[in-house]
Amino acid sequence: MPIRLPKTTRLRLPHLRLPDLRLLVLGALVVAMPARADQGPLKLAALTNRPSQAPVTPRALAPRLDGSLPPGRLPAPDEVLSYRPDPAVRRRNFEVFVDRLRAHDAGAAENLDRLLTDNDVIAAARDWLKPYGMRPENVADAMAVYLSTAWAAVRGSDADPAPEVMRGLSDQLAAAIGATPGFTRASDAEKQELAESMIVQAVIISRHASAARDHPELQKRVGEAVARGAQATFGLDLTRLDLTVEGLR
């Protein structure tokens, strides 16, 4: 399963057969929200009904990830896809992710805080992406980490995607980003927040999928929760899409 963390560090689960599946769904909803949406107490309805045209949110890409963009469309230029990471922004991002989740589920927020405190999740993502020639400072690459991890978890698979498949997914996302005005105007801080939220979600999925690997019923429940989280985050039904060399089709 993508982004493996040190085996000595574990995500605390109440019981092996009953992990906190709410973290997979609520985490997807909360972590992927842009910072400027934090105006007063967050309500779950507001999270699930954000307008799809909102800039720099994964759901803004949904209309362009349904196959309407033909394969081979030129991706957005590197200056649109990439950002210069700022350690202070990262610290703030992680604090905000946990605080947003705490407003809905204190236990899930504690799990997320522990995961981010005990692990360098960005470094883990960098190590995993390096053989693909990809990097976490590229928004399309970071989104590809999340979607490939979620797609595999929905199917109960822990296999890493083939290089051509991973690059095809990133190219599809890069093309969608280039066709979405909100993304082309995004600041470095906005792109960093989005990319890091994708990586954090991918790590959450990986940990839950690993815990469920030898338990078929639990694996099914994890897959269902991941599918709901992906639907909330991207507006995509991963149960109906294939992961191919041309991306999700």
Residue frames as qw, qx, qy, qz and C-alpha x, y, z in Angstrom:
[[0.000, 0.890, 0.456, 0.000, 0.00, 0.00, 0.00],
 [0.389, 0.658, -0.042, 0.643, 1.45, 3.43, -0.89],
 [0.086, -0.707, 0.319, -0.625, 3.34, 5.53, 1.69],
 [0.817, -0.298, -0.475, 0.136, 4.55, 3.07, 4.24],
 [0.232, -0.832, 0.302, -0.404, 5.47, 4.51, 7.62],
 [0.155, 0.408, -0.846, 0.305, 7.89, 2.89, 10.11],
 [0.625, -0.274, -0.705, -0.193, 6.37, -0.26, 11.54],
 [0.366, -0.171, -0.650, 0.644, 7.21, 0.88, 15.07],
 [0.184, 0.135, 0.197, -0.954, 4.75, 3.77, 14.79],
 [0.001, -0.380, -0.908, -0.178, 1.13, 2.72, 14.80],
 [0.330, -0.334, -0.166, -0.867, -2.12, 4.55, 14.35],
 [0.163, 0.014, 0.823, -0.544, -4.00, 3.90, 17.59],
 [0.491, -0.199, -0.574, -0.625, -7.22, 2.04, 16.88],
 [0.620, -0.372, 0.322, -0.611, -9.84, 1.24, 19.55],
 [0.796, -0.086, 0.595, -0.072, -9.92, -2.42, 18.46],
 [0.209, -0.265, 0.747, 0.573, -8.26, -4.14, 15.54],
 [0.172, 0.393, 0.864, 0.262, -11.65, -5.28, 14.27],
 [0.030, 0.876, 0.482, 0.014, -13.24, -1.88, 14.75],
 [0.446, -0.039, 0.024, 0.894, -10.86, 0.92, 13.63],
 [0.098, 0.641, 0.292, -0.703, -11.98, 4.51, 13.64],
 [0.428, 0.395, 0.644, 0.497, -13.50, 4.49, 10.17],
 [0.053, 0.936, 0.317, -0.143, -14.87, 7.96, 10.81],
 [0.336, -0.665, 0.309, 0.591, -11.33, 9.26, 10.33],
 [0.413, 0.094, 0.698, 0.577, -11.43, 8.02, 6.73],
 [0.137, 0.715, 0.602, 0.329, -14.62, 9.94, 5.95],
 [0.213, -0.947, -0.178, 0.162, -14.47, 12.96, 8.24],
 [0.515, -0.501, 0.323, 0.617, -10.74, 13.30, 7.62],
 [0.410, 0.289, 0.592, 0.631, -11.35, 13.42, 3.89],
 [0.015, 0.861, 0.457, 0.224, -14.00, 16.09, 4.30],
 [0.361, -0.906, -0.055, 0.215, -12.11, 18.25, 6.76],
 [0.600, -0.396, 0.348, 0.602, -8.52, 17.95, 5.58],
 [0.450, 0.315, 0.547, 0.631, -9.32, 18.85, 1.98],
 [0.033, 0.923, 0.383, 0.005, -11.05, 22.15, 2.81],
 [0.436, 0.522, -0.094, 0.727, -9.19, 25.36, 1.98],
 [0.347, -0.215, -0.519, 0.751, -8.17, 27.49, 4.94],
 [0.132, -0.085, -0.032, -0.987, -10.29, 30.45, 3.93],
 [0.528, -0.367, -0.612, -0.461, -13.42, 28.33, 4.46],
 [0.472, -0.311, -0.683, 0.463, -12.81, 28.32, 8.21],
 [0.148, -0.370, 0.024, -0.917, -15.29, 31.02, 9.18],
 [0.631, -0.304, 0.267, -0.662, -16.88, 30.18, 12.53],
 [0.611, -0.163, 0.751, -0.188, -17.91, 26.69, 13.64],
 [0.253, 0.242, -0.778, -0.522, -17.71, 24.12, 10.88],
 [0.747, 0.100, 0.415, -0.509, -20.80, 22.06, 10.16],
 [0.501, -0.043, 0.823, 0.265, -20.75, 18.73, 8.39],
 [0.511, 0.702, 0.494, -0.049, -23.45, 19.92, 5.99],
 [0.154, 0.927, -0.195, -0.281, -21.22, 22.80, 4.97],
 [0.336, -0.490, 0.740, 0.314, -18.37, 20.41, 4.32],
 [0.485, 0.185, 0.834, 0.187, -20.41, 18.15, 2.09],
 [0.377, 0.779, 0.500, 0.034, -22.14, 20.90, 0.16],
 [0.231, -0.623, 0.225, 0.713, -19.28, 23.21, -0.78],
 [0.616, 0.712, 0.027, -0.335, -19.74, 24.62, -4.30],
 [0.889, 0.100, 0.299, 0.332, -17.82, 22.64, -6.91],
 [0.483, 0.767, 0.028, 0.422, -16.51, 25.87, -8.47],
 [0.470, -0.867, 0.142, 0.089, -14.64, 26.84, -5.28],
 [0.476, 0.739, -0.464, 0.107, -10.97, 27.43, -6.17],
 [0.204, 0.499, -0.787, 0.300, -8.20, 25.05, -5.14],
 [0.672, -0.162, 0.584, -0.425, -10.43, 22.22, -3.92],
 [0.240, -0.109, 0.922, 0.282, -10.36, 18.70, -5.36],
 [0.415, 0.545, 0.701, -0.197, -14.07, 18.84, -6.17],
 [0.261, 0.766, -0.110, -0.576, -13.38, 21.71, -8.57],
 [0.019, 0.418, -0.797, -0.436, -11.66, 19.14, -10.80],
 [0.539, 0.177, 0.794, -0.221, -14.59, 16.70, -10.85],
 [0.640, 0.652, 0.183, -0.363, -16.13, 17.95, -14.13],
 [0.413, 0.744, -0.494, -0.178, -12.78, 17.38, -15.83],
 [0.165, -0.378, 0.907, -0.085, -12.09, 13.93, -14.43],
 [0.720, 0.225, 0.511, -0.413, -15.11, 12.23, -15.97],
 [0.634, 0.156, 0.655, 0.380, -13.43, 11.41, -19.25],
 [0.367, 0.886, 0.264, -0.099, -14.39, 14.68, -20.96],
 [0.009, -0.845, 0.462, 0.268, -10.75, 15.72, -21.24],
 [0.915, 0.350, -0.194, -0.052, -9.22, 13.51, -23.95],
 [0.837, -0.355, 0.180, 0.375, -6.08, 11.50, -23.17],
 [0.647, 0.222, 0.215, 0.697, -2.92, 13.29, -24.20],
 [0.012, -0.948, -0.173, -0.266, -4.14, 16.79, -23.37],
 [0.450, 0.451, -0.393, 0.664, -1.17, 18.91, -22.39],
 [0.524, -0.560, -0.533, 0.357, -0.78, 19.25, -18.61],
 [0.137, -0.989, -0.051, -0.028, -0.59, 22.54, -16.79],
 [0.483, 0.647, -0.415, 0.420, 2.92, 24.07, -16.78],
 [0.639, -0.112, -0.600, 0.469, 5.21, 23.28, -13.87],
 [0.066, 0.173, -0.314, 0.931, 4.81, 26.75, -12.34],
 [0.611, -0.299, -0.152, -0.717, 1.06, 26.05, -11.97],
 [0.864, -0.177, -0.461, -0.097, 1.51, 22.53, -10.58],
 [0.696, -0.027, -0.467, 0.545, 4.44, 23.11, -8.24],
 [0.315, -0.912, -0.037, -0.260, 5.01, 25.15, -5.12],
 [0.363, 0.469, -0.591, 0.546, 7.95, 26.08, -2.94],
 [0.657, -0.508, -0.557, 0.022, 7.33, 24.37, 0.42],
 [0.066, -0.637, 0.335, -0.691, 7.46, 26.42, 3.59],
 [0.394, -0.081, -0.848, 0.345, 8.01, 24.57, 6.91],
 [0.147, 0.114, 0.459, -0.869, 5.96, 27.17, 8.78],
 [0.601, 0.083, -0.262, -0.750, 3.06, 26.69, 6.39],
 [0.591, 0.005, -0.801, -0.097, 3.31, 22.93, 6.87],
 [0.167, -0.098, -0.763, 0.617, 3.16, 23.24, 10.66],
 [0.363, 0.153, 0.209, -0.895, 0.14, 25.49, 10.38],
 [0.610, 0.079, -0.556, -0.558, -1.52, 23.16, 7.89],
 [0.471, -0.067, -0.869, 0.136, -1.17, 20.17, 10.20],
 [0.017, 0.156, 0.607, -0.779, -2.49, 22.14, 13.17],
 [0.478, 0.158, -0.068, -0.861, -5.48, 23.30, 11.13],
 [0.565, 0.024, -0.752, -0.337, -6.20, 19.76, 9.86],
 [0.325, -0.162, -0.849, 0.384, -6.34, 18.47, 13.44],
 [0.141, 0.195, 0.394, -0.887, -8.37, 21.42, 14.74],
 [0.528, 0.083, -0.346, -0.771, -10.98, 21.06, 12.00],
 [0.574, -0.074, -0.804, -0.134, -11.36, 17.38, 12.75],
 [0.175, -0.102, -0.741, 0.641, -11.58, 18.02, 16.48],
 [0.374, 0.042, 0.085, -0.923, -14.72, 20.09, 15.88],
 [0.758, 0.034, -0.366, -0.539, -16.43, 16.87, 14.76],
 [0.956, -0.166, -0.244, -0.003, -14.65, 14.00, 16.49],
 [0.295, -0.847, 0.429, -0.111, -12.11, 14.46, 19.29],
 [0.823, -0.248, 0.501, 0.103, -10.93, 10.84, 19.12],
 [0.765, 0.519, 0.245, 0.291, -10.29, 10.95, 15.39],
 [0.160, 0.940, -0.182, 0.240, -8.47, 14.25, 15.84],
 [0.568, -0.671, 0.476, -0.006, -6.25, 12.68, 18.52],
 [0.869, 0.091, 0.428, 0.231, -5.36, 9.85, 16.15],
 [0.563, 0.754, 0.103, 0.323, -4.51, 12.30, 13.38],
 [0.152, -0.931, 0.291, -0.159, -2.45, 14.50, 15.71],
 [0.731, -0.453, 0.500, 0.104, -0.47, 11.48, 16.90],
 [0.824, 0.355, 0.344, 0.276, 0.10, 10.30, 13.34],
 [0.391, 0.855, -0.012, 0.341, 1.41, 13.70, 12.22],
 [0.356, -0.857, 0.349, -0.131, 3.51, 14.19, 15.36],
 [0.772, -0.358, 0.517, 0.093, 5.17, 10.77, 15.30],
 [0.723, 0.228, 0.524, 0.387, 5.88, 10.61, 11.56],
 [0.013, 0.518, -0.304, -0.800, 7.36, 12.75, 8.81],
 [0.662, 0.445, 0.589, -0.128, 4.57, 11.95, 6.37],
 [0.442, 0.849, -0.135, -0.256, 5.89, 14.28, 3.66],
 [0.068, -0.620, 0.766, 0.159, 9.30, 12.60, 3.72],
 [0.551, 0.056, 0.830, -0.060, 7.58, 9.21, 3.51],
 [0.620, 0.690, 0.308, -0.213, 5.63, 10.41, 0.48],
 [0.219, 0.834, -0.437, -0.256, 8.82, 11.74, -1.11],
 [0.299, -0.377, 0.870, 0.101, 10.53, 8.37, -0.70],
 [0.602, 0.316, 0.724, -0.113, 7.54, 6.54, -2.19],
 [0.515, 0.810, 0.154, -0.236, 7.22, 8.93, -5.14],
 [0.148, -0.737, 0.522, 0.403, 10.92, 9.09, -6.03],
 [0.450, -0.061, 0.829, 0.328, 11.04, 5.86, -8.10],
 [0.428, 0.678, 0.596, 0.035, 8.16, 7.24, -10.18],
 [0.362, 0.216, 0.197, 0.885, 10.04, 10.46, -10.92],
 [0.254, -0.750, -0.396, -0.465, 7.37, 12.35, -8.97],
 [0.305, 0.087, -0.499, 0.806, 7.43, 14.59, -5.90],
 [0.157, -0.632, -0.701, 0.292, 5.10, 15.87, -3.17],
 [0.072, -0.512, -0.058, 0.854, 5.70, 19.51, -4.17],
 [0.180, -0.004, -0.616, -0.767, 3.70, 18.90, -7.34],
 [0.551, 0.041, 0.369, -0.748, -0.06, 19.13, -6.73],
 [0.797, 0.233, -0.347, -0.437, -0.93, 16.64, -9.49],
 [0.487, 0.256, -0.812, 0.196, 1.56, 14.12, -8.09],
 [0.146, -0.105, 0.707, -0.684, 0.19, 14.56, -4.55],
 [0.703, 0.128, 0.112, -0.691, -3.38, 14.08, -5.77],
 [0.724, 0.278, -0.590, -0.223, -2.27, 10.99, -7.66],
 [0.165, 0.208, -0.864, 0.428, -0.90, 9.55, -4.41],
 [0.440, 0.048, 0.526, -0.726, -4.27, 10.00, -2.74],
 [0.759, 0.267, -0.093, -0.586, -6.40, 8.70, -5.61],
 [0.607, 0.313, -0.727, -0.070, -4.20, 5.68, -6.33],
 [0.025, 0.148, -0.843, 0.517, -4.12, 4.79, -2.63],
 [0.547, 0.134, 0.390, -0.729, -7.88, 5.20, -2.31],
 [0.728, 0.311, -0.384, -0.475, -8.58, 3.25, -5.51],
 [0.449, 0.240, -0.852, 0.120, -6.48, 0.31, -4.25],
 [0.143, -0.051, 0.752, -0.641, -8.05, 0.38, -0.77],
 [0.666, 0.158, 0.070, -0.726, -11.55, 0.30, -2.23],
 [0.822, 0.262, -0.436, -0.256, -10.56, -2.97, -3.89],
 [0.857, -0.469, 0.208, -0.041, -8.71, -4.43, -0.92],
 [0.836, 0.393, -0.108, 0.367, -5.39, -4.30, -2.76],
 [0.471, -0.807, 0.148, 0.323, -2.00, -3.38, -1.32],
 [0.739, 0.207, 0.330, 0.549, -0.16, -3.43, -4.65],
 [0.122, -0.607, 0.118, 0.776, 1.72, -0.32, -5.77],
 [0.644, 0.704, 0.186, -0.237, 0.57, 1.01, -9.15],
 [0.772, 0.204, 0.280, 0.533, 2.77, 0.43, -12.18],
 [0.297, -0.377, 0.079, 0.874, 4.94, 3.44, -13.15],
 [0.021, 0.192, 0.558, 0.807, 3.02, 4.06, -16.37],
 [0.283, -0.663, -0.674, -0.159, -0.28, 3.98, -14.49],
 [0.388, -0.658, -0.307, 0.568, 0.91, 6.38, -11.80],
 [0.210, -0.237, 0.259, 0.913, 2.28, 8.81, -14.35],
 [0.065, -0.395, -0.688, -0.605, -0.90, 8.53, -16.41],
 [0.315, -0.737, -0.586, 0.119, -2.97, 9.45, -13.37],
 [0.336, -0.568, -0.077, 0.747, -0.74, 12.42, -12.58],
 [0.138, 0.018, 0.493, 0.859, -0.91, 13.57, -16.22],
 [0.156, -0.600, -0.708, -0.338, -4.72, 13.35, -16.14],
 [0.354, -0.764, -0.403, 0.359, -4.83, 15.45, -12.98],
 [0.333, -0.366, 0.165, 0.853, -2.32, 17.94, -14.38],
 [0.046, 0.289, 0.607, 0.738, -4.48, 18.40, -17.47],
 [0.273, -0.726, -0.622, -0.106, -7.56, 18.93, -15.31],
 [0.397, -0.638, -0.198, 0.629, -5.71, 21.45, -13.16],
 [0.254, -0.121, 0.355, 0.891, -4.63, 23.36, -16.26],
 [0.117, -0.427, -0.639, -0.629, -8.26, 23.55, -17.39],
 [0.405, -0.727, -0.548, 0.091, -9.52, 24.83, -14.01],
 [0.188, 0.773, -0.056, 0.603, -9.00, 28.60, -13.56],
 [0.587, -0.781, 0.076, -0.202, -9.03, 28.51, -9.76],
 [0.897, -0.255, 0.137, 0.335, -5.97, 26.29, -9.76],
 [0.626, 0.466, 0.088, 0.619, -4.01, 28.34, -12.27],
 [0.042, -0.794, 0.079, -0.601, -4.33, 31.36, -9.95],
 [0.802, -0.556, -0.215, 0.045, -3.49, 29.49, -6.72],
 [0.086, -0.868, 0.444, -0.204, -0.76, 30.77, -4.41],
 [0.416, 0.352, -0.809, 0.219, 2.13, 28.65, -3.16],
 [0.252, -0.158, 0.715, -0.633, 0.47, 28.42, 0.26],
 [0.771, 0.157, 0.132, -0.603, -2.83, 27.24, -1.23],
 [0.765, 0.359, -0.512, -0.153, -1.09, 24.62, -3.36],
 [0.196, 0.341, -0.829, 0.398, 0.97, 23.45, -0.40],
 [0.503, -0.076, 0.548, -0.664, -2.13, 23.07, 1.77],
 [0.848, 0.245, -0.073, -0.465, -3.93, 21.07, -0.90],
 [0.633, 0.412, -0.654, 0.033, -0.95, 18.82, -1.70],
 [0.037, 0.292, -0.812, 0.504, -0.26, 18.11, 1.96],
 [0.665, -0.005, 0.373, -0.647, -3.91, 17.36, 2.63],
 [0.841, 0.305, -0.335, -0.297, -3.80, 14.77, -0.16],
 [0.459, 0.377, -0.760, 0.264, -0.72, 13.14, 1.33],
 [0.283, -0.218, 0.669, -0.652, -2.14, 13.12, 4.85],
 [0.810, 0.106, 0.130, -0.562, -5.32, 11.45, 3.60],
 [0.756, 0.366, -0.533, -0.099, -3.29, 8.87, 1.68],
 [0.178, 0.339, -0.808, 0.448, -1.36, 8.01, 4.85],
 [0.549, -0.086, 0.481, -0.678, -4.60, 7.67, 6.83],
 [0.868, 0.239, -0.149, -0.409, -5.97, 5.30, 4.20],
 [0.569, 0.426, -0.695, 0.113, -2.76, 3.28, 4.11],
 [0.091, -0.298, 0.773, -0.553, -2.74, 2.78, 7.86],
 [0.700, 0.047, 0.370, -0.609, -6.36, 1.65, 8.00],
 [0.828, 0.362, -0.321, -0.283, -5.96, -0.61, 4.98],
 [0.364, 0.422, -0.791, 0.252, -2.88, -2.21, 6.57],
 [0.341, -0.185, 0.692, -0.609, -4.77, -2.84, 9.83],
 [0.775, 0.205, 0.253, -0.542, -7.58, -4.53, 7.89],
 [0.343, 0.500, -0.709, -0.361, -5.42, -6.59, 5.55],
 [0.183, 0.085, -0.979, 0.028, -6.02, -9.98, 7.19],
 [0.227, 0.351, 0.726, -0.545, -9.65, -9.34, 8.15],
 [0.137, 0.305, 0.710, 0.620, -11.98, -9.58, 5.11],
 [0.111, -0.791, -0.600, -0.039, -15.04, -8.05, 6.77],
 [0.302, -0.768, -0.063, 0.562, -13.03, -5.16, 8.15],
 [0.333, -0.142, 0.516, 0.776, -11.30, -4.74, 4.80],
 [0.089, 0.575, 0.693, 0.425, -14.71, -4.38, 3.16],
 [0.214, -0.878, -0.388, 0.184, -15.75, -1.74, 5.67],
 [0.375, -0.553, 0.200, 0.717, -12.51, 0.18, 5.18],
 [0.273, 0.151, 0.639, 0.703, -13.04, 0.08, 1.42],
 [0.030, -0.753, -0.621, -0.217, -16.56, 1.41, 1.78],
 [0.306, -0.840, -0.175, 0.413, -15.39, 4.23, 4.06],
 [0.380, -0.322, 0.395, 0.772, -12.57, 5.14, 1.68],
 [0.189, 0.429, 0.680, 0.564, -15.03, 5.23, -1.23],
 [0.141, -0.876, -0.461, 0.020, -17.27, 7.61, 0.73],
 [0.390, -0.702, 0.065, 0.593, -14.31, 9.80, 1.58],
 [0.346, -0.055, 0.550, 0.758, -13.17, 9.95, -2.05],
 [0.073, 0.664, 0.653, 0.356, -16.71, 10.79, -3.15],
 [0.253, -0.895, -0.281, 0.236, -16.81, 13.63, -0.62],
 [0.427, -0.575, 0.247, 0.653, -13.34, 14.90, -1.53],
 [0.164, -0.206, 0.611, 0.747, -13.31, 14.61, -5.32],
 [0.626, 0.372, 0.126, -0.674, -16.91, 13.89, -6.25],
 [0.465, 0.374, -0.736, -0.320, -15.73, 10.66, -7.87],
 [0.909, -0.170, 0.215, -0.313, -17.15, 7.16, -7.47],
 [0.002, 0.604, -0.787, -0.124, -13.99, 5.06, -7.36],
 [0.619, 0.026, 0.768, -0.159, -16.03, 1.86, -7.36],
 [0.690, 0.618, 0.353, -0.134, -17.02, 2.58, -10.97],
 [0.314, 0.884, -0.325, -0.120, -13.68, 3.77, -12.34],
 [0.944, 0.063, -0.008, 0.323, -10.68, 1.85, -13.64],
 [0.278, -0.842, 0.318, 0.335, -7.12, 3.04, -12.97],
 [0.844, 0.424, 0.234, 0.231, -5.34, 2.94, -16.32],
 [0.582, -0.060, 0.169, 0.793, -2.35, 4.39, -18.14],
 [0.056, 0.521, 0.320, 0.790, -4.71, 7.22, -19.11],
 [0.181, -0.227, 0.418, -0.861, -5.72, 7.88, -15.50],
 [0.342, 0.250, 0.784, -0.454, -9.14, 7.16, -14.01],
 [0.312, 0.103, -0.543, -0.773, -11.55, 6.15, -16.77]]
